[in-house]
Amino acid sequence: MTEPESQSPPPPAPTPTSEVADCEAGARDSRVSGGRNAKLLVSLVVLFLTAVGTWSAYWAELRNDQYQLVELGRRVFDGGRMYVDVWENKPPGIAWINALGIALSGGGQIGAWVLPGVAGLLAVFVFGVTMSRLLSGAAALATSVVAALALSIRLYDATSINPDFYSALADLVACSLWMAAVHADRRAYTVSFGLTAGLFWALAVTIRQTGIVGLMVVTV
């Protein structure tokens, strides 16, 4: 007579609590995945807008002053002194920035033309990170796209090597850091963000006199 085969007990039926936990975990994973996809899409849009703005600035007509500013940076790169060996009726910041672009490209002009796009991307990144801490995810991403669009509009000589553009970038970063300082939860962050914002406002004025407007608006 054979003994009956032993059978394993059936698995326990899922409890309502475990089902709810699984649903919550699935929803959380879906939100995380959706947030990553949205950030990737916005990053691509910002990169596209900046690239288009930089390209259009390079090929724009009737922009002879841009070539003069490149030559100004070239003279400073070669050791010339502002207001002594070369002249420009604006503060010296734009000459130093274009000289930096030329130095980064090994003495060629391409660095001066590409640098505005790189600076624009960094400014939008700082602005976007600040907005992500102050607004909801969707609102922060939307404002980042609007910022990139505003910086790429040819009406404002963007994205170009003109001092107006660089000064606006410095103002944007300064205002972003100032908002981060105001809403920081630690005193150390408040002080560091606030001081860095002040440095960028100083940079804005060093590039263009009207760069003081950003500080005036925040002060008012």
Secondary structure, 3 states (H helix, E strand, C coil): CCCCCCCCCCCCCCCHHHHHHHHHHHHHHHHHHHHHHHHHHHHHHHHHHHHHHHHHHHHCCCCHHHHHHHHHHHHHHCCCCECCCECCCCCCHHHHHHHHHHHHCCCCCHHHHHHHHHHHHHHHHHHHHHHHHHCCHHHHHHHHHHHHHHHCCHHHCCCCCCHHHHHHHHHHHHHHHHHHHHCCCCHHHHHHHHHHHHHHHHHHHHHCHHHHHHHHHHHC
